[in-house]
Amino acid sequence: MNRTVHFASDNYAAVHPEVMAAMAAANEGHDVAYGADAATAAFDAAIASTFGEQALGFPVFNGTGANIVSLMALSPRWGGIVASEHAHINVDENGAPERVGGLKILQLPSVDGRLHPDQLARYAGDLGDEHRAQPVVLSVTQSTELGTVYSLEAMADLTYAAHELGMRVHMDGARIANAAAALGVSLREATAGADVLSFGGTKNGAMLGEAVVVLAEDLRSSLAHDLPYLRKATMQLGSKMRYVSAQLSALLTSTDLAGDPLWLRNARHANAMAARLREALAPLAQAGVLRFTQPTESNAVFVELPRTAADAVRAAFRFYDWQAGATPGTVEARWMCAWDTTAEDVDGFARAITEALETAR
């Protein structure tokens, strides 16, 4: 059977064998339902070991669920969520914050996906105005939807500014593993002052499942009480939660001979494959036949190229158009690498792109 290769999303990747083995181990016999099981107890311990003894983890089914539960936990009914215009909660969750959470997204422009502290002033004046949604939460994505990564200093400055305004900070960490690997830091360090994290597993080798992670010590008591009810009310509590917990625990605790955890190995490899793809395409960019539109800092490569070339390549490799290109007849494409993307995959994809561009010229 031929292996199918796509560059559309790291969601397309297979389940990592170590994750599959953890699920098989959790599949032995009966265990208590709704998270009162041995696998979830092990997950709780892994969260404390990874993010600090003050941290609490709540497994959920998916990324949208993790984001909505996190935001609802941090916001009153009249709350507004300040976020990048590119944020997943703003453009890719079908209005779930508004429909499910009753929360309004307050957009900020971000050319490279990253927000800056001085931008928060845009909504700070609404605090105390009963006619405006109250900007009570800042939601940031690490790494961003455009494949860029906040430095630790930039993230710390942003979270500090938000806290000074009385806002809580939520981090959409669907790809926090890729950001941490790119920065060469731990997962805990990569959160850089966030209060609640949506911890991503699916894009990092899991079958399904993410987690809401409470990071702020002053929220531990209240959210330890509130989140179980909120998770159940938003239909994010599974009866056989052990299978989600086992996957996330494997990502956090399964190590190789060098002692590197699975999340790091997977993310580091995906990032390296994106860097390899960019390097292979660099001569084409230098020749002016395609243009990199974002820096390649994690596992994503953004390029602008002729639409005819993009469509020709798509006949063999699936990927998504991000938006129309800046010039007529072009498109901006997003190419994602995953934990199971191989060097041969990248090289074959680069050859197909080169050939399509030559034909288009």
N, C-alpha and C positions, 0 to 999 in steps of 0.2 A: 504493500500500500504506500503510495507516494505521500510524503509529508507536505501538507499545505502550508504555505508561508504567506503571511499578511503583515502589513505595516500600518494597519488602521488604528489599532489600540492595543495596549498591554492587557486589556480585558480579553482579547482573543486567545491569549496564551493558554497552554494546558496547565493542569494542576501539577505542582512540583511533587516528585515522588516522596519526599520526606513528609509533605503535608498529607498525601494520600495514605502513607503508612500510619501517621498519627490518627487519621480518621478510622482506619482499620482497627487500630488498637482500642479506640473508643467504642468500637462496635461489638465488643465482647460482652455478651449477657445483658442483663437488665441494669438500669441505673435510674436514680430519681429524676423526675422530669423538671422542666422549667428552670434549669440552671442550678439546681441543688445537687449536683453530681460531682464526681471526682474530677472529670476533665475541666469543669468550670472552676473548681477549687484550685486546680493547677494553673489555670489561666489567671486567676486572681493573684496568685503568688508571682507569676511571671510579670504582671503589670507592676506590682510593687517593686520587684527587682529591677525592672527596666526604667520606670518613671519616678521611683521614690516611694517610700513607705506611706506617704500621704495620698498617693494616687489610688483611684478606684476605677475599675473597668466594668463596662456593661456591654456584652456582645449583642449585636443586632444583625439583621439580615443583609443590609446593603448600605451603600454610601449615602444615598438620599435619606434613608432612615436614620443613619448616624448623624447627618447634618441637621435634620429636622428635630430630632430628639434633643440634640445639643443646644440648638437655638431656642427651643421652647423652654428648656431647663434654665436658660440664662435670661429670659425675657418675660416681662409682664405682657398681658394681652395687648397693651397699647404700644408695645415696643417696635422699634425700627432697627434693621440690621444694615450697618454701613459695610459695603463690599465693593470690590472692583466690578466694573461693567462686564468683565469676562468671567466672573465667578460662576462656578458650577451651579450654585444656588440661585443665580440670577437668570441663567440662559439654558440650563440643561436639566432642570428638575420640574418642568411643567407647572411652575407656580406653586410647588408644594409648600414653601414657607408661608405663602399667602393662603392657599386653599386649606392646608392641614393645620398650620401653626397660627394663622391669623396675624402674621407678621409682615411688615412692609420692608422690601429691599430698597435701601437708599444707595443709589449707584454713585461711584466715583470713576472718572476716566483713568486708564492705566495703559500707556502705550506698550509697555513690556510685561504687563500683568502684575507688576508690583505697585503697591501703594506707598505713599510717603507721609510722614507725620503731619506736615503742614497742610495736607489735604483734609484732615479731620475738621479743620475750622469751618469747612463748607456746611456742616450740619450741627456744629457745636452750639450755634445760636438758637437752635430749635429746642434745646433743653429748657424745660419749664413752660413751654408754650403748649397749652392744651389743644390748640388747633393743628398741631403737627405730630406726626408719629415720632416718638421719643427715641433718639439715637443711643440706645442703651448697650448695643453690642457691636463690636468691630469683628468682622469675619475675614480672615486672611487665608490664602491657600499656599501651601508649601509642600512640594514645588508648585509653581503657578500653572495655570491652564495654558500658558504660552511656553512652558518648558524652562522658564527662568527660575532662579533660586534666590531667595532673600539671604544675604549674609547674616551671620549671627548679630552683628552690630546693627544692621538695618532692622532686623526683626525686633531686637531689644528696644531700639528707639521708637519703633511703631507701637509696641505694646505699652511702653512707658507713657507715651503721649495719650493713648487711649485711656489708660488707667487714671492719668491726671485729670481727664475730663469726666471721670466717673463711669466710664464704659468698661464692660467686660470684654474679653478677647476670646473668640472661638477660632480654632485653626482647623481648616479642612485639610486633613492629612491623608487624602487618598493616595498621594505619592510622597509622603513624608520620608519613606525609606530611601527614595531616590535623592531627595534633598540632603538627608543626613550623610549618605554615601558620597555625594558630591562635595560636601563641606568637610568630610573627614571627621565627623563628630557622632556622638551617640544620639539615639532618638530623643532622649530627654533634653539634651542640649539644643537640638534642632527646634524644640517648641519655644524656647527663648521667651518665657514669661506668659505664654498663653494660659488661659484659665481652664478651658475644656478643649479637648482634641477629638476630632473624628479620625480614628486610626484605621488606615486602609490595609486590607489584606488581599482583596481580589486582584488588584493590579500587581501584586508582589508574589504571586504563586499560589494563592488560596483558591479553593473552588467557589466559595461564597462566604460572605460574612465580614463585617467590620466591627468596630467597637467605639462606644462613647467612653472617653477616658477623662475623668475629673482630675485636674492637675493642681488647682489652687487649694491650698490647705484650708483656707477660711470657708470654702464651699463644701468641704468634705462631709460635714455633719448634715447640712440641709439637703444636699443632693443625694446622699446615701439614703435618706428618707424618701425624697421625691421621685428620683429616677425610676425605681421599680414600677411605680404607678404610671408614670409617663410613658415608659417603654411599653407596658401592657396596653395602655389606652391608644397608642399609635400603632398597634399591631406589629410590634417589633420584638415580641417575646415568643420564642419557639419552645414547644414542649420538649423537643429533643435538642436542646441547646448545646449539649455536649459535643455535637459534631462541629458546630461553629467554634466553640471554645478550643477544641483540640487543634483545629487548623491554626488559630491565632497563636496558641502556645507554641506550636512547632516553629512558626516564623520567628518567635522571640527567643526560643531556648534551644532549638536544634543546632548544634555546632559541628564544625568540621575539625580536622586534626589541628588546624592552626588556632582553633578557638573562636572562629568567626561565626556569628549567628546566621541563620538562614536568610533573614530579612536583608542583611548586609550583603551577603553573597549574591542574592538575586538582584538587588538594586545596583550593586557595583557593576555586575555584568551587563545589565540593560543599559546603564549609562555608557559603558565602554563601547557597546555596539553602536550607540548613537554617535559617539565621537568618531568611530571608525567610518560610519556612513558619511558624516560631514567631511572627514579628511579625504575620502574617495571622491567626493563631489567638488572639493575645493578648486581643482583646475577648471571645472566648468564655470564656477562662479568668477574666477579670475578672467576667464574668456568672455564673460558677460552674457552667457547663454542661460544662466539661472541666477537667482539672487537669494541669499540667505536673509530672511526677514527678522529673525530673532537669534540671539546667541544660543549655542547649544550647551546648556549647563546641566542637564539631567538626561532623560532618555527620549527626548523629543527633538526632531529636526523640522524647522519651518522654512519653507522655500517658496519663492515665486517663480513660475515657469510657464511656458506657453500651454494653453489649455489642450491643444491637440496632442502635445507630448504627454501631458498628464493622463489624458484619456487612453493613449496608447499603452502606457505602462500599467494602467489600471486593468487592462485586459488580462494581465497575469498576476498582479499583486494588488490586493484590495487596500485602499487607503481613503481618507476623507479629505475633501476640500474644506479649508478653514473659512475662506471668504474669497470674493473676487479679487483679482490682482489689481495693483495700482495703475497698470497700463492696459489698454484694450487688448483682448485676446489672451490675457494671462489669468492665472489662478494662484492663490496662495494655498499650498498643501501642507498638511501635517503628517509627518512620518514618525511612528512610534516604534521603539524597540522594547522587547520584553525579556524576562529572565531566560527564556528558552530560544531567543534569537541567536543564531550562530553566525560566525564570521563568514561562512559560505553563503548564508542567507543574505547578509549585507552586501557581499561582493557581487552576487547575482543580481540583486536589486539595483546596485549602482551601475552595473553593465546595461541593464534594461533601460535605465534612465538616460544613460549616455547615448545609447542607440536611438532612443526616441527623440532626443534633442537633435541628434545629427540629421535624422529624417525630417524633423520639423524645420530645420534650417535650409 
